[in-house]
Amino acid sequence: MSFKFEKLLVWQKALDLSEIVNIVSKSFSKEELYELTSQIKLAADSISLNIAEGSTGQSNPEFGRFLGIALRSNVEVVGCIHIARRRNIISEKDYMDIYQRCEEILVMINALRKSLK
């Protein structure tokens, strides 16, 4: 048996992003452990979790609301990587990888939201 969200490419991409963020954030300094590390990991996880939660047993408007939360979490990840780059705790390569993944997810979430209307 499968859940509706498991078939959504945007959910799969969000899950991939969460894994990349988890790997990259392990290199953040111990000083950031309870601040930026925690914040970026929670935001990244929130994207896939809100897509999953909103996808099943919800009306289209309610699913759209959950997608809006996922979208804001996606943007929060981008904000976190900007901070990480300014603090010199993320490489340019990792910054660009996460940024591009977030851009792709943003487009996909917006397209999914429009399809619900």
GIURVEN-V538195 format. One record per residue. N is the residue number from 1. RES is the residue in one small letter. SS is DSSP state (H for helix, E for strand, - for the rest). BURIAL is I if it has 16 or more other ideal C-beta (glycine too) atoms within 10 Angstrom, else O. D_FIRST is the distance of its C-alpha to the first C-alpha in Angstrom with 2 decimals. Layout:
<<N RES SS BURIAL D_FIRST> <N RES SS BURIAL D_FIRST>>
This chain:
<<1 m - O 0.00> <2 s - O 3.75> <3 f - O 6.93> <4 k H O 9.88> <5 f H I 12.15> <6 e H O 10.57> <7 k H O 11.78> <8 l - I 15.15> <9 l H O 17.82> <10 v H I 19.83> <11 w H I 17.30> <12 q H O 17.19> <13 k H I 21.00> <14 a H I 21.35> <15 l H I 19.49> <16 d H O 21.90> <17 l H I 24.78> <18 s H I 23.99> <19 e H O 24.15> <20 i H O 27.41> <21 v H I 28.93> <22 n H O 28.19> <23 i H O 29.92> <24 v H I 32.83> <25 s H I 33.46> <26 k - O 34.04> <27 s - O 37.29> <28 f - I 38.51> <29 s - O 41.50> <30 k H O 41.38> <31 e H O 43.26> <32 e H I 40.24> <33 l H O 37.75> <34 y H O 37.71> <35 e H O 38.41> <36 l H I 37.17> <37 t H I 34.73> <38 s H O 32.97> <39 q H I 33.18> <40 i H I 31.73> <41 k H I 28.81> <42 l H O 27.94> <43 a H I 28.33> <44 a H I 26.17> <45 d H I 23.33> <46 s H I 23.76> <47 i H I 22.96> <48 s H I 19.31> <49 l H I 18.90> <50 n H I 20.43> <51 i H I 18.42> <52 a H I 15.17> <53 e H I 16.80> <54 g H I 18.32> <55 s H I 15.54> <56 t - O 13.60> <57 g - O 15.59> <58 q - O 18.79> <59 s - O 21.48> <60 n H O 22.45> <61 p H O 25.52> <62 e H O 23.67> <63 f H I 21.17> <64 g H I 24.40> <65 r H O 25.89> <66 f H I 23.17> <67 l H I 23.57> <68 g H O 27.28> <69 i H I 26.81> <70 a H I 24.77> <71 l H I 27.63> <72 r H O 30.25> <73 s H I 28.59> <74 n H I 28.59> <75 v H O 32.29> <76 e H I 32.88> <77 v H I 31.72> <78 v H I 34.32> <79 g H O 36.91> <80 c H I 36.24> <81 i H I 36.71> <82 h H O 39.95> <83 i H O 41.18> <84 a H I 40.16> <85 r H I 42.05> <86 r H O 45.12> <87 r - O 45.10> <88 n - O 44.84> <89 i - I 41.80> <90 i - I 39.51> <91 s - O 40.46> <92 e H O 40.92> <93 k H O 38.35> <94 d H I 35.64> <95 y H I 36.79> <96 m H O 36.48> <97 d H I 33.07> <98 i H I 31.61> <99 y H O 33.63> <100 q H O 32.42> <101 r H I 28.75> <102 c H I 29.41> <103 e H O 31.21> <104 e H I 28.34> <105 i H I 25.86> <106 l H I 28.49> <107 v H O 28.76> <108 m H I 25.03> <109 i H I 24.68> <110 n H O 27.76> <111 a H O 26.53> <112 l H I 23.26> <113 r H I 25.40> <114 k H O 27.75> <115 s H O 25.09> <116 l H O 24.16> <117 k - O 27.77>>
